[in-house]
Structures are given as C-alpha cells and as structure tokens.
C-alpha cells in the first residue's frame, strides 16, 4: 500500500486531500453523506470577528466549466464559532484548519487570539488575504507584499499552530506575495483563491451576480492554479497547497507534480461531497500502478521543456 502521508510544518496529514474553505461549511454538516475522517483535513469556511449575512442574492451562478460566487463571507462570527463548532471537532476524527478573514490587521489578530484562548484540536489557520483592507482604502492584503508580510508576522507572534496564507491569483507576480508570506513566518501558502469573473444574462441584459463581479472557480481555472503553484514552488521554499479546478485524482496528481505538497477540493464538493474520497482512492491506485512508494516523491517532478 503506497504511503499517502504528507507534512506541512510540524503537522503530518494521513493524505494530501483537503476540502477547501467555503465548500464544506464548518466541517460538521455532512456526516451522513461522507466519512470525513478519511480526508487529510477540512478547511472551514471563512470566519470573521462578527457574524455576517453576506451579499444579497443572486450570489452564485454556474458558468462553463465552473461557477462564480459572491457569497460575501457569510458566517456566524468567531464567538459563536468557538462556542458551538470548536467543541464538536474532537468527535469527527479529521484535522481542522480554520480559515480566517478580516478587514484590518487588528481584526485578524483578534479572531486568532479568541480561538487560541480556548482548547481545540484545530491544527492550523488558513488566512484569507483576498480581503479589502479598509484602513488602506480598500486595497486587498494579498496584492501588496508589505501588507502580506506585516499581517503574517503579526499572526505568527500569536500562534505556534500551522499558519497558511491563501494567495490570490489576481496579482502581478504571485511569487512576490508568497515570498512576503514566508518572510512573515508562514509555514505554507495555498494557491490559488478564486479568479475575478463576471456573468451576463444576454436576454435580460443584466449581470447574473448582484455584486457584478465574483470569484470564478472550478475546472476553468485549473491551468491558472497549476501555473501559480509551479511558479511559487520554483521561487519560494515552503510547502504549497494547490487549489483550483480539482475534480479527480489526475488533477490532484498534476498539482503535486507542479509542486504542491497537498491539494484542496472545492467546487467539486457541490456536486459530490465525497469527491475528495474518490481522489484519495485514485491517488493510491496511481502510486501502485507506477510503483511510487510515497506520494511526496511526486512533488515538483514535472518535466518541462526548458
């Protein structure tokens, strides 16, 4: 049997297949549909300091080979999350990575402080830096290396758990942002978050998303995700979690070959919450067929023509 374990920082996961933030709720919603204990990890939906209702509808639309969403970080807020969700994580038998979002550095830090003040089996934090920094006039944390490094450094001082910065593809050079995250103390980066997208109803002559623009995900963005992972792998020394358009084990293997140490399944969960488990099985079969003893032997091994 091939060894599918993978490590990020000081944490080892039973396999490299995680479920992505925003596509699997708080991790507690699907016990009758899928055995979550077989995932490598669950990444929760983004948690903010206070509850958020999110954007008005329509806020999800299907597109060719993907979907656009503009949920607006709808969530129950950190205090209710700590009170009602965190105690249940001990029962589900899978590592939990909490996704955190904020509008200023102080909000991120306060959320982290609140969670760190209670005992939990949360193994780490994925930081959503595709959020507008209201102090800086709405510029996203994830497009400015100085903001990225400062935020990462502030959070690093507050926890010894895994610190993962989720990178946006909507930047001039993702390698610069990844390097800033590592300089600030990140253990890992996730690549990528959604790509800006728009959908128009030609008959109504109207945008199909209330906010006009949203985040495009699904198979349509896989080539972008692969390129971003490969660029970061060749420029920055840290484990990478690959995200974007992964629907089967072949997609997952491609991300590992590009340089990812783990992957996240996102949009595919809407069609089949157990998609990730099929990917785990497919990775085992791939390794057996190709006589690969450890899944990590594939990391970064793509052959290019240069």
C-alpha positions in Angstrom: 0.0 0.0 0.0 1.5 3.4 -1.0 2.2 5.9 1.8 0.0 8.9 1.2 1.0 10.9 4.3 2.3 14.5 3.7 3.6 17.1 6.1 3.2 20.8 6.4 5.3 22.5 9.1 5.3 20.2 12.1 1.9 18.6 11.2 1.5 15.3 9.3 -1.7 14.5 7.5 -2.9 11.0 6.6 -3.2 12.0 2.9 -2.8 15.2 0.9 -6.5 15.7 0.0 -8.2 18.5 1.9 -11.6 20.1 1.4 -11.5 23.8 0.5 -12.8 26.8 2.5 -16.3 27.8 1.7 -17.3 24.4 0.1 -17.7 22.2 3.2 -19.3 24.6 5.7 -17.9 24.4 9.2 -16.9 20.7 8.7 -19.9 19.3 10.6 -22.6 19.4 8.1 -22.1 16.3 6.1 -21.7 13.3 8.4 -24.5 11.3 6.7 -23.1 11.9 3.2 -19.4 11.3 3.6 -16.9 9.8 6.1 -14.9 12.9 6.8 -12.4 11.0 8.8 -10.9 9.8 5.6 -9.9 13.3 4.4 -6.4 14.7 5.0 -8.0 17.8 6.5 -11.1 20.1 6.4 -10.6 23.8 5.9 -13.6 25.7 7.3 -15.5 28.5 5.6 -14.0 31.9 6.4 -14.7 33.2 10.0 -14.8 36.9 10.7 -14.9 38.8 14.0 -18.6 39.4 13.9 -21.4 37.5 12.2 -22.0 38.4 8.5 -25.1 37.8 6.4 -23.1 38.1 3.2 -24.1 39.7 -0.1 -27.6 39.9 -1.4 -28.7 37.3 -4.0 -28.1 36.3 -6.6 -24.6 35.3 -5.4 -23.9 32.1 -7.2 -24.1 31.3 -10.9 -22.9 28.3 -12.9 -20.6 29.1 -15.8 -18.9 26.9 -18.5 -16.5 24.6 -16.6 -17.1 26.4 -13.3 -19.1 28.8 -11.2 -18.9 32.3 -9.9 -19.7 33.1 -6.3 -20.0 36.3 -4.4 -21.1 35.0 -1.0 -19.6 37.9 0.9 -18.1 35.8 3.7 -21.4 34.9 5.3 -20.7 33.2 8.6 -21.7 33.0 12.3 -18.8 35.0 13.7 -15.9 33.9 15.8 -17.6 33.9 19.2 -20.4 31.6 18.1 -17.9 29.5 16.1 -15.8 28.9 19.3 -18.9 28.2 21.4 -20.8 25.9 19.0 -18.4 24.5 16.4 -15.0 24.1 18.0 -16.1 21.6 20.8 -17.5 19.3 18.2 -14.3 19.0 16.3 -12.9 16.4 18.7 -15.6 14.0 17.6 -15.1 13.9 13.8 -11.7 12.4 13.6 -10.1 14.7 11.0 -7.7 17.7 11.3 -9.4 21.1 11.1 -7.8 24.1 9.5 -9.7 27.3 10.4 -10.0 29.9 7.7 -9.8 33.5 8.9 -10.9 36.7 7.2 -10.8 40.3 8.2 -10.9 43.9 7.1 -8.0 45.2 9.1 -4.9 43.6 10.6 -6.3 44.0 14.1 -9.5 42.0 13.2 -7.4 39.0 12.0 -5.4 39.2 15.2 -8.4 39.5 17.5 -10.0 36.4 15.8 -6.9 34.4 16.3 -6.5 35.5 19.9 -10.1 34.4 20.7 -9.6 30.9 19.2 -6.1 30.5 20.7 -7.6 31.3 24.2 -9.6 28.0 24.1 -8.5 24.4 23.9 -9.2 22.9 20.5 -7.9 20.3 18.1 -7.6 22.9 15.3 -4.2 22.2 13.8 -3.8 25.5 12.0 -5.1 28.6 10.3 -5.6 29.5 6.7 -5.6 33.2 6.3 -7.8 34.7 3.6 -5.8 37.7 2.3 -8.2 38.4 -0.6 -10.0 40.8 1.7 -10.1 44.6 1.3 -8.0 46.4 3.9 -10.3 49.3 4.9 -7.5 51.2 6.5 -5.6 51.3 3.3 -8.5 52.4 1.2 -9.8 49.0 0.2 -6.6 47.5 -1.2 -6.5 43.8 -0.7 -4.0 42.4 1.7 -3.0 39.8 -0.8 -1.9 42.2 -3.6 0.6 44.1 -1.5 3.7 42.3 -0.2 4.2 44.7 2.6 0.7 44.2 3.9 1.0 40.5 3.5 4.3 40.3 5.4 3.1 42.6 8.2 -0.1 40.6 8.7 1.7 37.3 8.6 4.2 38.5 11.1 1.5 39.8 13.5 -0.3 36.5 13.4 2.9 34.4 13.7 3.5 36.0 17.1 0.2 34.8 18.3 0.3 31.1 17.5 2.6 28.1 17.2 0.0 26.2 15.0 0.2 26.0 11.3 0.0 29.4 9.6 -1.1 29.1 5.9 -1.6 32.2 3.7 -4.1 31.8 0.9 -2.8 33.6 -2.1 -4.8 35.4 -4.8 -4.1 34.9 -8.5 -5.2 38.4 -9.2 -1.7 39.9 -8.8 1.1 40.9 -11.0 3.5 38.3 -9.6 2.3 35.7 -7.1 5.9 34.8 -6.2 6.4 38.1 -4.6 3.4 37.7 -2.4 4.4 34.1 -1.5 7.9 35.3 -0.5 6.4 38.0 1.7 4.2 35.5 3.5 7.2 33.2 4.1 9.3 36.2 5.3 6.5 37.0 7.7 6.6 33.5 9.2 4.1 31.5 7.2 4.5 27.7 7.3 2.8 27.3 3.9 0.8 29.0 1.2 -2.4 28.0 -0.5 -2.6 28.7 -4.2 -5.0 29.8 -5.5 -8.0 31.6 -4.4 -10.7 32.4 -7.0 -10.2 34.4 -10.2 -12.2 37.6 -10.9 -15.2 36.7 -13.1 -18.4 38.1 -14.5 -21.6 36.5 -16.0 -24.2 38.3 -18.0 -27.7 37.3 -19.0 -27.9 38.4 -22.6 -31.7 38.2 -22.7 -32.2 40.3 -19.6 -29.1 42.4 -20.4 -28.2 42.1 -16.7 -25.3 40.9 -14.6 -26.1 37.5 -13.1 -24.3 38.3 -9.8 -25.6 41.0 -7.5 -22.1 42.4 -6.9 -21.4 42.3 -10.7 -18.0 40.6 -10.2 -17.4 37.4 -8.3 -14.9 34.7 -7.8 -14.6 32.1 -10.6 -13.7 28.6 -9.5 -13.9 25.1 -11.0 -12.1 23.3 -13.8 -11.9 26.6 -15.8 -9.2 27.9 -13.5 -7.0 24.7 -13.2 -4.4 25.9 -15.7 -4.0 29.1 -13.8 -3.7 27.3 -10.5 -1.1 24.9 -11.8 1.0 27.7 -13.2 0.8 29.6 -9.9 1.8 26.6 -7.9 4.7 25.8 -10.2 5.9 29.4 -10.1 5.8 29.5 -6.3 7.5 26.1 -6.0 10.4 27.3 -8.0 10.8 30.6 -6.2 9.9 30.1 -2.5 11.0 27.4 0.0 7.8 26.3 1.7 5.1 23.7 1.3 2.3 24.6 -1.1 -1.3 23.6 -1.0 -2.7 23.5 -4.6 -6.2 24.7 -5.3 -8.3 25.3 -8.4 -10.4 23.0 -10.6 -9.5 19.7 -9.0 -12.2 17.1 -9.8 -10.4 13.8 -9.9 -7.1 12.1 -8.9 -5.5 13.0 -12.2 -6.0 16.7 -11.4 -4.6 16.2 -8.0 -1.5 14.4 -9.3 -0.9 17.3 -11.7 -0.8 19.7 -8.8 1.7 17.6 -6.9 3.9 17.3 -10.0 3.7 21.1 -10.3 5.0 21.5 -6.7 2.1 21.1 -4.3 2.5 19.1 -1.0 -1.3 18.9 -0.6 -4.4 19.9 -2.5 -7.9 21.2 -1.8 -11.1 20.1 -3.4 -13.5 22.9 -3.7 -16.2 23.4 -6.4 -16.4 19.6 -7.0 -17.9 19.2 -3.4 -21.1 20.9 -4.5 -21.8 18.1 -6.9 -20.5 15.3 -4.7 -19.4 15.9 -1.1 -17.4 12.7 -1.3 -15.4 13.8 -4.3 -12.3 14.0 -2.2 -12.5 10.4 -1.1 -12.6 9.3 -4.7 -9.5 11.3 -5.2 -7.7 9.6 -2.3 -8.5 6.2 -3.8 -7.4 7.3 -7.2 -4.1 8.6 -5.9 -3.5 5.2 -4.2 -4.2 3.4 -7.5 -1.9 5.8 -9.4 1.0 5.2 -7.0 0.5 1.4 -7.0 0.4 1.4 -10.8 3.6 3.5 -11.2 5.4 1.8 -8.3 5.6 5.0 -6.2 6.1 4.1 -2.6 5.4 7.6 -1.1 3.1 10.2 -2.6 5.6 13.0 -1.7 8.0 11.6 -4.3 5.9 13.3 -6.9 6.2 16.8 -5.6 7.7 19.1 -8.1 8.7 16.3 -10.5 7.0 17.7 -13.6 9.3 17.6 -16.7 9.4 20.9 -18.6 10.9 21.7 -21.9 13.3 24.3 -20.6 
